[in-house]
């Protein structure tokens, strides 16, 4: 009996310690894996967003080919198809919101991912006001996605394009 009272507490504490270590290391490795997946998803989404933003900034200042813009729209759509499910639930509008912002700049080519024949659709005439709006919105989305990918727990609410225009006063401040 003395043997059990001498060995049992050590054995129990060893088992409890092992189990706690197992649980904590499992939780830590899952958290690290989640962060890694978030970083990869953010990087995958940000590359085509940066391309679209760059094209939006250049349009009207340099010549852009319809196919180049169409390819960028399709690249964004494919990235969103791959990674959109990883975004916070209330960000599911991002695919459509980016398409709306890009559509204001380039016109019908913004739906090239849905209607492939639109990739060759003539680009809209440059409108620097809407290019500025799209640039600001795409920068807003990029900032939010990068912060989310970095594991920022305080990832802000990401507004859709129309409500962002209204909240920022762009509908009323710049009449047509």
Residue, then its C-alpha position, 0 to 999 in steps of 0.5 A: x500500500x505504501x508503494x501505491x501512495x508513493x507512486x500514484x501521485x507522481x503517476x497521476x501528475x505525469x499523466x495530467x501533465x502529458x495530457x495538458x501538453x498534448x492539448x496545448x501543443x495541438x491547439x498551438x499547432x492548429x492556430x499556427x496552421x490557421x494563421x498560415x492558411x490566412x496568410x496564403x489566402x490573403x496573398x492569393x487575393x491581394x496579387x490580382x487586387x493590386x493588378x486591378x488597382x494599378x490598371x485603374x490608376x493607369x487607365x486614361x494615362x496609358x493605353x491598356x489592352x482589353x485582353x489585359x484588363x479582362x485577364x486581370x478580372x478573371x485572375x481576381x475572380x479565380x483567386x476569390x473562387x479559391x479563397x473567398x470561403x476563407x474570408x470572414x462570413x460578412x465579407x462574402x460580398x467582396x467578389x461582387x464589390x470589387x467587380x462593381x468598382x472595376x466596372x465603374x472604371x472599365x465597363x462591361x469587361x468587369x464581368x468577363x469572369x461570368x461572360x467570357x465574351x465580355x473580355x474583348x468588350x471595349x473598355x469604357x472611356x476614362x472617368x477620373x472621378x470613378x477611377x479615384x473612387x475605385x482606387x480608394x475602394x480597392x485600397x480599402x479592401x486590400x488593407x482589410x485583407x492584408x490585416x486579416x491575413x496577418x491575423x489581426x483579430x480586430x479585422x474591421x467591418x468591410x463594407x460593400x462598394x455601394x454602402x462604402x460610397x454612401x458612408x464616405x459621402x461620394x454619392x453626394x459630394x460628387x454629383x454626376 
